[in-house]
């Protein structure tokens, strides 16, 4: 498999996890992260950063 395909697959996975997190309650997020990321700390970090960025963007849009 080519390196760019691997990155593409990883971003698709990140996107899927993020979508599931955004559709869930805050209390379910830890369970979802553990289920999808397991011991992959890098994956979890990317998803968590995007989740925070999405929340910050939503807060910004609501205030404006």
Secondary structure, 3 states (H helix, E strand, C coil): CCHHHHHHHHHHHHHHHHHHHHCCCHHHHHHHHHHHHCCCHHHHHHHHHHHHHHHHHHHHHHHC
